[in-house]
């Protein structure tokens, strides 16, 4: 049975609505509670009248203005003919009983209850895959936990993430670079300007240091972002030292940098090798082994976090636009909601580039469960030290890797009691693994249309179902049969495991203004012209990926063609040793090493074949006709 808690007041609901729906803070219960605790602190809840409303003066809460309060007697005061009373409770401290006024900060349990009854939070809730999972366990492909030393930038990880296409300053953006410090969890994000695919952009190689990113290849933008990340970290530390009148301990340098094998990182190894020559103790570089995505797991985990934050901001902007139209405000193609950080598009592709700085600020100021501190506080050692941060990471890893158990509660997903007969549920939406992304439209969401948005939003159906049968297998696995609450839909769906359904509260208020129970009665007692379209059934469908019409060749043919070919680039001779298929970017790339060196990992360089063949600075030792291959790859 769920623990009792203090119900939210109208003002507290308004505060949560502003954070979650109007400002788009896509955070969980604990993180939002810690953020509110830091922002609101120990502020007392204003007095309320018999209807639960607070006193208002010039559109502001009376207690939060500079106006003089009326005389308060017995925790009550009279304002404009209405009596307002502070909510109190008896508290015993050192055997002394005293009345304590209610705090404005809502409890964690109250925030959780608010989330459970919010329509958009339900739809965007993070789904789970492991039906046999329970408590936090080691990932099935995990090798060992990543335990950084107690020094910022001791381990830095990079990853690129795909975003919906947008136009910013007349340039197209669809990729975002993420860099994270493994110890403090400080995140830096920067949009990558590309023409089409991440690794096939053809741009000038030699450009000035202050040139626009549109003139740089992807690898040039990555190295520039890497330098800017280090500069920002050190600038922040130096500014804080000056602000607190403490001695600045000097600039930090990354000891180990880790990235995947995306071609956007192809120039990073050479860049870091030059830095390492000047700083032998720093700037070591390693890349994810083939098939070992968990090697770069900290960056990959933060990709999901940052994408969810970005989608939350966009979702809030949409809601502000819809509400403004309902209130009769003039909304053009460019619109800036009240107290919003920037203007943005209402009809064209949403410009998420404008949200990057806000996203970084929100992430780096939020409380992280593992280190029990915000990344910025961990970096600057505010009420915590680097040694304690490292120890907390180690302690959390020891707990997570100690045992593997099954059929237990799924943290952040399982309800307080398992779904049972006649419970209301939403069904998980299965998404294809293609690369097409776009932001979900709230009206499309409510109509049940499937949106390709990864797992950042639209993870569960807008249709509501009811459990009509429960089945238990021999090892205790529970399966469910469900049916639509609209009995005109006769189809029953069986048998679903616990990760394929989300138990929801019957008091959830839907976009129709009715609760789920009222909606069921309405659908089954009156003929309604619902415009809700059919949801995608929770049955995964096989979808064969279309091959790109660049060639019918595979890795073996490209390797046979290129292996042993020698070329000169920037005064250095190289020999191609292999050709491989890049599963992420879906292109073929060449692996080459300096002539006279061993074919081992640290000597290998990677470049897409098309980019290598079109590079005018590359001089082949034996000229050959590669135009037909360029033509085939360019199609």
C-alpha positions as CSV (number, residue, x, y, z in Angstrom):
1,X,0.0,0.0,0.0
2,X,1.3,3.4,-1.0
3,X,2.5,5.6,1.9
4,X,0.4,8.6,2.9
5,X,1.5,12.1,1.9
6,X,0.4,15.7,2.1
7,X,-1.7,16.6,-0.9
8,X,-0.5,19.3,-3.2
9,X,-2.1,22.8,-2.8
10,X,-3.3,24.8,-5.8
11,X,-0.1,26.9,-5.7
12,X,2.1,23.9,-5.6
13,X,0.3,22.4,-8.6
14,X,0.8,25.6,-10.4
15,X,4.5,25.6,-9.6
16,X,4.9,22.0,-10.9
17,X,2.8,22.8,-14.0
18,X,5.1,25.7,-14.8
19,X,8.3,23.5,-14.4
20,X,7.0,20.4,-16.2
21,X,4.6,21.7,-18.9
22,X,5.5,25.4,-19.4
23,X,9.3,25.3,-19.0
24,X,9.8,21.7,-20.1
25,X,12.0,20.3,-17.3
26,X,12.2,16.7,-18.5
27,X,13.4,15.4,-15.2
28,X,12.4,12.6,-12.8
29,X,10.8,12.9,-9.4
30,X,14.1,13.0,-7.4
31,X,15.9,15.5,-9.7
32,X,12.9,17.8,-9.8
33,X,12.5,17.6,-6.0
34,X,16.2,18.5,-5.5
35,X,15.9,21.4,-8.0
36,X,12.8,22.8,-6.2
37,X,14.5,22.3,-2.9
38,X,17.4,24.4,-4.0
39,X,15.3,27.1,-5.6
40,X,12.5,27.3,-3.0
41,X,14.4,26.3,0.1
42,X,12.6,26.7,3.4
43,X,10.1,29.3,2.1
44,X,6.8,29.1,4.0
45,X,3.6,28.3,2.0
46,X,1.4,31.4,1.8
47,X,-1.8,31.5,3.7
48,X,-4.9,30.1,1.9
49,X,-8.6,30.9,2.1
50,X,-11.3,28.2,2.4
51,X,-11.1,27.4,-1.3
52,X,-7.3,26.8,-1.2
53,X,-6.5,30.1,-3.0
54,X,-3.7,32.4,-1.9
55,X,-3.9,36.2,-1.6
56,X,-3.0,38.0,-4.9
57,X,-1.7,41.5,-5.3
58,X,-1.0,42.9,-8.8
59,X,-0.9,39.4,-10.2
60,X,1.6,38.2,-7.6
61,X,1.3,36.2,-4.4
62,X,0.9,38.7,-1.6
63,X,3.6,37.1,0.6
64,X,6.0,37.3,-2.3
65,X,5.6,41.0,-2.9
66,X,7.0,44.0,-1.0
67,X,3.6,45.0,0.2
68,X,3.0,45.1,3.9
69,X,1.1,42.1,5.2
70,X,-2.1,42.6,7.2
71,X,-1.8,41.8,10.9
72,X,-1.5,38.1,11.5
73,X,-3.3,36.7,14.5
74,X,-3.3,33.0,15.3
75,X,-1.8,32.2,11.9
76,X,-4.6,34.1,10.2
77,X,-5.1,37.5,8.5
78,X,-7.8,39.4,6.7
79,X,-7.2,40.7,3.2
80,X,-9.8,42.4,1.0
81,X,-12.6,41.0,3.1
82,X,-11.4,37.4,2.9
83,X,-9.8,35.4,5.7
84,X,-6.5,33.6,4.9
85,X,-5.0,31.0,7.2
86,X,-1.5,29.4,7.3
87,X,-1.6,25.7,7.4
88,X,0.3,24.4,10.4
89,X,1.2,21.2,12.2
90,X,2.4,20.4,15.7
91,X,6.2,19.6,15.9
92,X,8.1,18.5,18.9
93,X,11.7,19.6,19.3
94,X,13.6,18.9,22.5
95,X,10.4,18.1,24.3
96,X,8.9,21.4,23.3
97,X,5.8,21.3,21.2
98,X,5.4,24.2,18.7
99,X,3.3,24.9,15.6
100,X,5.2,24.9,12.3
101,X,3.8,26.4,9.1
102,X,3.7,24.3,6.0
103,X,6.6,24.7,3.5
104,X,6.1,25.7,-0.1
105,X,8.3,22.8,-1.2
106,X,6.1,19.8,-2.2
107,X,7.2,16.4,-0.9
108,X,8.8,13.8,-3.2
109,X,5.7,11.6,-2.8
110,X,3.4,14.5,-3.8
111,X,5.5,15.2,-6.9
112,X,5.4,11.5,-7.8
113,X,1.6,11.5,-7.5
114,X,1.5,14.6,-9.7
115,X,3.6,12.8,-12.3
116,X,1.4,9.7,-12.1
117,X,-1.7,11.8,-13.0
118,X,-0.2,14.0,-15.8
119,X,-1.1,13.0,-19.3
120,X,2.1,14.1,-21.1
121,X,4.4,12.6,-18.4
122,X,2.6,9.3,-18.9
123,X,3.1,9.3,-22.6
124,X,6.7,10.4,-22.5
125,X,7.7,8.0,-19.6
126,X,10.9,6.0,-20.3
127,X,10.1,2.5,-21.2
128,X,11.9,-0.7,-20.2
129,X,13.1,-3.7,-22.2
130,X,14.2,-6.3,-19.6
131,X,11.0,-8.1,-18.3
132,X,13.2,-10.4,-16.2
133,X,15.0,-7.4,-14.7
134,X,14.5,-5.9,-11.2
135,X,16.9,-4.0,-9.1
136,X,19.7,-2.2,-10.9
137,X,22.0,-4.9,-12.3
138,X,25.1,-4.9,-14.5
139,X,24.3,-4.5,-18.2
140,X,24.4,-7.9,-20.0
141,X,27.2,-6.7,-22.2
142,X,29.1,-4.9,-19.4
143,X,32.7,-5.7,-18.8
144,X,33.5,-3.6,-15.7
145,X,32.4,-0.3,-14.2
146,X,34.1,2.9,-15.2
147,X,35.8,4.2,-12.1
148,X,37.5,7.6,-12.6
149,X,40.3,8.9,-10.4
150,X,39.5,11.8,-8.1
151,X,40.6,14.4,-10.7
152,X,38.3,16.3,-13.1
153,X,39.0,15.5,-16.8
154,X,40.8,12.3,-15.9
155,X,38.5,10.5,-18.3
156,X,36.6,12.4,-21.0
157,X,34.1,10.6,-23.4
158,X,32.6,11.9,-26.6
159,X,29.6,10.8,-28.7
160,X,27.5,12.2,-31.5
161,X,23.8,12.1,-31.4
162,X,21.3,12.6,-34.2
163,X,18.6,15.2,-33.8
164,X,15.6,16.3,-36.0
165,X,16.8,18.4,-39.0
166,X,16.5,22.1,-38.4
167,X,17.7,25.3,-40.1
168,X,19.7,27.7,-38.0
169,X,21.1,30.9,-39.5
170,X,20.3,29.4,-42.9
171,X,22.4,26.3,-42.2
172,X,21.1,22.8,-41.7
173,X,21.8,21.0,-38.5
174,X,20.9,17.4,-37.6
175,X,23.7,16.2,-35.4
176,X,24.8,17.2,-31.9
177,X,28.2,16.5,-30.3
178,X,28.3,15.6,-26.6
179,X,31.4,15.6,-24.4
180,X,31.2,14.5,-20.8
181,X,33.6,14.4,-17.9
182,X,33.2,11.0,-16.3
183,X,34.0,12.1,-12.7
184,X,31.9,15.3,-12.4
185,X,29.3,14.5,-15.1
186,X,29.8,18.0,-16.6
187,X,28.4,17.9,-20.1
188,X,29.2,20.1,-23.1
189,X,27.0,19.9,-26.3
190,X,27.6,21.6,-29.6
191,X,25.6,21.3,-32.9
192,X,27.6,19.9,-35.9
193,X,27.0,21.6,-39.2
194,X,26.7,19.0,-42.0
195,X,25.4,18.9,-45.5
196,X,23.9,15.4,-45.4
197,X,25.3,12.5,-43.6
198,X,27.6,12.9,-40.6
199,X,30.7,11.5,-42.3
200,X,30.4,12.4,-46.0
201,X,30.4,16.2,-45.8
202,X,32.8,17.7,-48.2
203,X,34.4,20.9,-46.9
204,X,37.7,22.6,-47.1
205,X,40.4,21.1,-44.9
206,X,42.5,24.2,-44.3
207,X,40.5,27.0,-42.8
208,X,41.3,29.8,-40.3
209,X,40.9,29.1,-36.6
210,X,38.1,31.6,-36.3
211,X,36.2,30.4,-39.5
212,X,32.6,29.4,-39.4
213,X,31.8,25.8,-38.7
214,X,30.0,25.5,-42.1
215,X,33.5,25.7,-43.7
216,X,34.9,22.8,-41.6
217,X,34.6,19.0,-42.1
218,X,32.9,17.2,-39.2
219,X,36.3,16.1,-37.7
220,X,37.4,19.7,-37.7
221,X,34.3,20.8,-35.8
222,X,34.9,18.0,-33.2
223,X,38.5,19.1,-32.5
224,X,37.3,22.7,-32.2
225,X,34.5,21.7,-29.8
226,X,36.9,19.6,-27.7
227,X,39.2,22.6,-27.2
228,X,36.2,24.8,-26.3
229,X,35.0,22.2,-23.8
230,X,38.4,22.3,-22.0
231,X,38.5,26.1,-22.2
232,X,35.0,26.4,-20.6
233,X,35.9,24.0,-17.8
234,X,39.0,26.0,-16.9
235,X,37.3,29.4,-17.4
236,X,34.5,28.3,-15.0
237,X,37.0,27.1,-12.4
238,X,39.1,30.3,-12.6
239,X,36.0,32.5,-12.4
240,X,34.9,30.7,-9.3
241,X,38.3,31.0,-7.7
242,X,38.3,34.8,-8.3
243,X,34.7,35.1,-7.0
244,X,35.5,33.2,-3.7
245,X,39.0,34.8,-3.3
246,X,40.7,31.4,-3.4
247,X,43.9,30.4,-5.1
248,X,43.5,29.0,-8.6
249,X,45.1,25.6,-8.9
250,X,45.9,26.0,-12.6
251,X,44.4,24.7,-15.8
252,X,43.2,21.1,-16.1
253,X,44.0,18.8,-19.1
254,X,42.3,15.5,-20.0
255,X,44.3,12.4,-19.2
256,X,42.3,9.9,-21.2
257,X,39.8,10.7,-24.0
258,X,37.4,8.0,-25.2
259,X,35.2,8.0,-28.4
260,X,33.5,5.6,-30.6
261,X,34.6,4.9,-34.2
262,X,32.3,7.4,-35.9
263,X,34.1,9.1,-38.8
264,X,33.5,12.5,-37.2
265,X,36.2,11.5,-34.7
266,X,38.7,10.4,-37.4
267,X,40.9,13.6,-37.0
268,X,40.8,13.6,-33.2
269,X,43.6,11.0,-32.8
270,X,46.1,13.0,-34.8
271,X,45.1,16.2,-33.0
272,X,45.5,14.6,-29.5
273,X,48.9,13.0,-30.5
274,X,50.3,16.5,-31.2
275,X,49.1,17.7,-27.8
276,X,50.5,14.7,-26.1
277,X,53.9,15.4,-27.6
278,X,53.9,18.7,-25.6
279,X,52.1,17.2,-22.6
280,X,53.2,13.5,-22.2
281,X,51.1,12.9,-19.1
282,X,47.9,14.0,-20.8
283,X,45.8,13.5,-23.9
284,X,45.9,9.8,-24.3
285,X,43.2,8.6,-26.7
286,X,41.3,5.3,-27.2
287,X,38.3,4.3,-29.3
288,X,35.5,1.9,-28.7
289,X,36.5,-1.6,-29.8
290,X,34.3,-3.0,-32.6
291,X,31.0,-4.3,-31.2
292,X,31.7,-2.9,-27.7
293,X,29.3,0.1,-27.4
294,X,29.4,-0.1,-23.6
295,X,33.1,1.0,-23.7
296,X,31.7,4.5,-24.2
297,X,28.8,4.0,-21.9
298,X,28.9,7.2,-19.9
299,X,28.7,9.3,-23.1
300,X,25.9,7.1,-24.5
301,X,23.9,7.3,-21.3
302,X,24.2,11.1,-21.3
303,X,23.0,11.2,-25.0
304,X,19.7,9.8,-23.8
305,X,19.5,12.3,-20.9
306,X,20.4,15.3,-23.1
307,X,18.0,14.3,-25.9
308,X,15.2,14.0,-23.4
309,X,16.0,17.4,-22.0
310,X,15.9,18.9,-25.6
311,X,12.6,17.2,-26.4
312,X,11.1,18.4,-23.1
313,X,12.0,22.1,-24.0
314,X,10.5,21.7,-27.4
315,X,7.3,20.1,-26.0
316,X,6.9,23.0,-23.6
317,X,7.3,25.5,-26.4
318,X,4.5,23.7,-28.4
319,X,2.2,23.8,-25.4
320,X,2.9,27.5,-24.9
321,X,2.0,28.2,-28.6
322,X,-1.2,26.2,-28.4
323,X,-2.3,27.9,-25.2
324,X,-1.5,31.3,-26.7
325,X,-3.7,30.6,-29.7
326,X,-6.5,29.4,-27.4
327,X,-6.3,32.7,-25.4
328,X,-6.5,34.7,-28.7
329,X,-2.9,35.9,-28.7
330,X,-1.3,36.7,-32.1
331,X,1.1,33.9,-32.9
332,X,3.1,34.2,-36.1
333,X,5.7,32.0,-37.8
334,X,8.2,33.2,-35.1
335,X,7.0,33.4,-31.6
336,X,8.4,34.0,-28.1
337,X,6.3,32.9,-25.2
338,X,6.3,34.9,-22.0
339,X,9.5,34.5,-19.9
340,X,10.9,32.2,-22.6
341,X,14.6,32.2,-23.3
342,X,14.4,32.8,-27.1
343,X,12.1,33.1,-30.1
344,X,11.5,30.0,-32.2
345,X,9.5,28.7,-35.2
346,X,5.9,27.7,-35.0
347,X,5.3,26.3,-38.4
348,X,8.8,25.4,-39.9
349,X,11.3,23.0,-38.4
350,X,11.9,23.7,-34.7
351,X,15.3,25.3,-34.2
352,X,16.8,23.3,-31.3
353,X,20.2,24.9,-31.8
354,X,18.9,27.8,-29.8
355,X,18.2,25.5,-26.8
356,X,21.7,24.1,-26.5
357,X,23.0,26.5,-23.9
358,X,19.8,26.2,-21.8
359,X,20.0,22.4,-22.0
360,X,23.6,22.4,-20.8
361,X,22.7,24.7,-17.9
362,X,19.8,22.5,-16.8
363,X,21.8,19.3,-17.0
364,X,24.9,20.7,-15.2
365,X,22.8,22.2,-12.4
366,X,20.6,19.1,-11.8
367,X,21.3,16.6,-9.0
368,X,22.9,13.4,-10.2
369,X,21.8,10.3,-8.3
370,X,25.2,8.6,-8.4
371,X,27.3,11.5,-7.1
372,X,24.5,13.0,-5.0
373,X,25.5,16.5,-6.3
374,X,25.1,18.6,-9.4
375,X,28.0,18.4,-12.0
376,X,28.8,22.1,-11.5
377,X,29.1,21.7,-7.7
378,X,31.2,18.6,-8.1
379,X,33.6,20.4,-10.5
380,X,34.0,23.4,-8.2
381,X,33.9,21.3,-5.0
382,X,31.0,23.2,-3.5
383,X,30.0,21.3,-0.3
384,X,31.8,18.2,-1.8
385,X,35.3,17.2,-2.8
386,X,36.5,15.3,-5.9
387,X,37.7,12.5,-3.6
388,X,34.1,12.1,-2.2
389,X,32.7,12.2,-5.8
390,X,35.0,9.4,-6.9
391,X,34.2,7.3,-3.8
392,X,30.4,7.7,-4.4
393,X,30.9,6.5,-8.0
394,X,32.8,3.5,-6.7
395,X,30.3,2.7,-4.0
396,X,27.4,2.9,-6.5
397,X,29.3,0.6,-8.9
398,X,30.0,-1.9,-6.1
399,X,26.3,-2.0,-5.3
400,X,25.2,-2.3,-8.9
401,X,27.7,-5.1,-9.8
402,X,27.3,-7.2,-6.7
403,X,24.5,-9.5,-7.7
404,X,22.2,-10.1,-10.6
405,X,18.6,-10.9,-9.7
406,X,15.4,-11.4,-11.7
407,X,11.7,-10.7,-11.5
408,X,12.1,-7.8,-9.1
409,X,10.8,-4.2,-9.2
410,X,12.0,-2.1,-12.2
411,X,13.3,1.2,-10.7
412,X,11.5,4.2,-12.0
413,X,8.9,2.1,-13.9
414,X,7.1,-0.5,-11.8
415,X,4.0,0.8,-10.0
416,X,3.6,0.5,-6.2
417,X,1.4,-2.5,-6.8
418,X,1.5,-4.8,-9.9
419,X,-1.2,-4.4,-12.6
420,X,-4.2,-6.5,-11.8
421,X,-7.7,-7.3,-13.2
422,X,-9.7,-4.2,-14.3
423,X,-6.7,-1.9,-14.0
424,X,-6.2,0.8,-16.6
425,X,-3.0,0.6,-18.7
426,X,-1.3,2.2,-21.7
427,X,0.6,0.0,-24.1
428,X,4.2,0.4,-25.2
429,X,4.8,1.7,-28.7
430,X,7.5,-0.2,-30.6
431,X,9.7,2.1,-32.8
432,X,11.7,1.2,-35.8
433,X,15.5,1.6,-35.6
434,X,15.7,4.0,-38.5
435,X,17.5,7.4,-38.5
436,X,14.5,9.5,-39.3
437,X,13.7,11.9,-36.4
438,X,11.3,14.7,-35.9
439,X,9.7,16.4,-33.0
440,X,6.2,15.1,-32.0
441,X,3.3,17.4,-32.4
442,X,1.0,17.4,-29.3
443,X,-2.2,17.2,-31.4
444,X,-0.7,14.3,-33.3
445,X,0.2,12.6,-30.0
446,X,-3.4,12.9,-28.8
447,X,-4.6,11.4,-32.0
448,X,-2.4,8.5,-31.5
449,X,-0.2,8.9,-34.5
450,X,3.2,7.2,-34.4
451,X,6.2,9.5,-34.2
452,X,9.8,8.6,-34.8
453,X,11.4,10.3,-31.8
454,X,13.7,7.6,-30.3
455,X,12.6,7.1,-26.7
456,X,12.5,10.7,-25.7
457,X,8.7,11.0,-26.2
458,X,5.6,9.1,-27.4
459,X,6.6,5.8,-25.8
460,X,3.1,4.7,-24.8
461,X,-0.3,4.8,-26.5
462,X,-2.8,7.5,-26.1
463,X,-5.5,4.9,-26.1
464,X,-6.4,3.5,-22.7
465,X,-6.8,-0.2,-22.2
466,X,-8.1,-2.4,-19.3
467,X,-6.7,-5.6,-18.0
468,X,-9.2,-8.4,-18.7
469,X,-7.1,-11.4,-17.8
470,X,-3.9,-12.2,-15.9
471,X,-1.8,-15.3,-16.4
472,X,1.1,-16.6,-14.3
473,X,3.8,-18.9,-15.8
474,X,5.8,-21.5,-13.9
475,X,8.6,-19.2,-12.9
476,X,6.3,-16.5,-11.7
477,X,6.3,-14.3,-14.8
478,X,3.0,-12.4,-15.0
479,X,1.3,-11.9,-18.4
480,X,-1.7,-9.8,-19.2
481,X,-4.5,-9.7,-21.7
482,X,-6.0,-6.3,-22.4
483,X,-8.9,-4.7,-24.2
484,X,-9.7,-1.1,-25.3
485,X,-12.0,0.8,-22.9
486,X,-14.0,1.7,-26.0
487,X,-16.0,-1.5,-26.4
488,X,-16.6,-0.8,-30.1
489,X,-13.0,-2.0,-30.6
490,X,-13.5,-5.7,-30.1
491,X,-9.9,-6.7,-30.5
492,X,-8.1,-8.2,-27.5
493,X,-4.4,-8.1,-27.1
494,X,-2.6,-11.0,-25.3
495,X,-0.2,-11.9,-23.7
496,X,1.9,-8.9,-22.7
497,X,4.6,-8.8,-20.1
498,X,5.1,-6.0,-17.5
499,X,7.4,-3.9,-19.7
500,X,4.8,-3.8,-22.4
501,X,2.2,-2.0,-20.3
502,X,2.1,1.0,-18.0
503,X,-0.3,0.9,-15.2
504,X,-2.0,4.4,-14.9
505,X,-4.1,6.1,-12.3
506,X,-7.9,6.1,-12.9
507,X,-8.0,9.8,-11.9
508,X,-5.8,10.9,-14.8
509,X,-7.4,13.8,-16.5
510,X,-7.3,13.4,-20.3
511,X,-7.2,16.1,-22.9
512,X,-11.0,15.7,-23.2
513,X,-11.3,17.1,-19.7
514,X,-12.7,13.8,-18.4
515,X,-11.0,11.3,-16.1
516,X,-10.3,7.8,-17.4
517,X,-13.4,6.4,-15.6
518,X,-15.6,9.1,-17.0
519,X,-14.1,8.6,-20.5
520,X,-14.9,4.9,-20.4
521,X,-18.5,5.6,-19.4
522,X,-18.7,8.3,-22.1
523,X,-17.4,6.1,-24.9
524,X,-19.7,3.2,-24.0
525,X,-22.9,5.1,-23.4
526,X,-22.9,7.7,-26.2
527,X,-22.0,7.5,-29.9
528,X,-18.9,9.8,-30.2
529,X,-17.2,10.9,-33.4
530,X,-13.7,10.3,-32.1
531,X,-10.9,11.4,-34.3
532,X,-8.4,9.1,-32.5
533,X,-6.6,6.9,-35.0
534,X,-5.5,3.4,-34.3
535,X,-2.3,3.0,-32.2
536,X,0.6,0.9,-33.3
537,X,0.1,-2.5,-31.7
538,X,2.7,-3.5,-29.2
539,X,3.9,-6.3,-31.5
540,X,7.4,-5.7,-32.9
541,X,7.4,-5.7,-36.7
542,X,10.3,-6.9,-38.8
543,X,11.4,-4.1,-41.2
544,X,14.1,-4.7,-43.7
545,X,16.4,-1.7,-44.1
546,X,16.7,-0.5,-47.6
547,X,20.2,-0.7,-49.0
548,X,21.7,2.6,-50.2
549,X,22.1,2.6,-53.9
550,X,25.8,3.4,-53.8
551,X,27.0,-0.1,-54.9
552,X,26.3,-3.8,-54.5
553,X,29.8,-4.2,-53.1
554,X,30.5,-5.2,-49.6
555,X,33.5,-5.0,-47.3
556,X,35.4,-7.8,-49.0
557,X,35.2,-6.2,-52.5
558,X,36.2,-2.8,-51.2
559,X,39.1,-4.3,-49.3
560,X,40.3,-6.2,-52.3
561,X,40.2,-3.0,-54.3
562,X,42.0,-0.7,-51.9
563,X,44.2,-2.9,-49.8
564,X,47.9,-2.1,-50.4
565,X,47.3,1.2,-52.2
566,X,49.7,3.9,-51.1
567,X,49.0,7.6,-50.9
568,X,50.6,10.8,-49.5
569,X,48.6,13.2,-47.3
570,X,50.1,16.3,-45.7
571,X,53.7,15.1,-46.4
572,X,53.2,11.6,-44.9
573,X,53.0,8.3,-46.7
574,X,50.1,5.9,-45.9
575,X,49.1,2.4,-46.9
576,X,45.5,1.1,-46.9
577,X,45.2,-2.2,-44.9
578,X,41.5,-2.8,-44.9
579,X,38.0,-1.5,-45.7
580,X,35.1,-1.8,-43.3
581,X,31.3,-1.1,-43.1
582,X,30.4,1.7,-40.6
583,X,27.2,0.4,-39.1
584,X,26.4,3.8,-37.5
585,X,26.8,6.0,-40.6
586,X,26.0,3.2,-43.1
587,X,29.0,3.9,-45.3
588,X,32.2,2.1,-46.2
589,X,35.5,3.4,-44.8
590,X,39.2,2.8,-45.4
591,X,41.6,1.8,-42.6
592,X,45.2,2.9,-43.2
593,X,48.5,3.1,-41.4
594,X,51.8,5.0,-41.8
595,X,54.2,3.1,-44.1
596,X,56.8,1.3,-42.1
597,X,54.7,0.9,-38.9
598,X,52.9,-2.2,-37.6
599,X,49.3,-2.8,-38.3
600,X,48.1,-2.3,-34.7
601,X,45.3,-0.3,-33.2
602,X,47.3,2.8,-32.2
603,X,48.7,3.3,-35.7
604,X,45.4,2.9,-37.6
605,X,43.5,5.8,-39.0
606,X,40.0,5.8,-40.5
607,X,38.3,7.8,-43.3
608,X,35.2,7.3,-45.4
609,X,36.1,5.9,-48.8
610,X,34.2,8.6,-50.7
611,X,35.8,11.4,-48.7
612,X,39.3,9.9,-49.2
613,X,38.8,9.6,-53.0
614,X,37.5,13.1,-53.3
615,X,40.2,14.7,-51.2
616,X,42.3,16.8,-53.6
617,X,45.2,16.9,-51.1
618,X,45.6,13.1,-51.3
619,X,48.3,12.1,-53.8
620,X,48.3,8.5,-54.9
621,X,51.7,6.8,-55.4
622,X,50.4,4.9,-58.5
623,X,47.7,6.9,-60.2
624,X,44.5,5.0,-60.9
625,X,41.0,5.6,-62.3
626,X,38.7,5.9,-59.3
627,X,36.1,8.3,-60.8
628,X,33.6,5.4,-61.4
629,X,33.8,4.4,-57.8
630,X,33.3,8.0,-56.7
631,X,30.2,8.2,-59.0
632,X,28.8,4.9,-57.5
633,X,29.3,6.0,-53.9
634,X,27.8,9.5,-54.6
635,X,24.5,8.2,-55.8
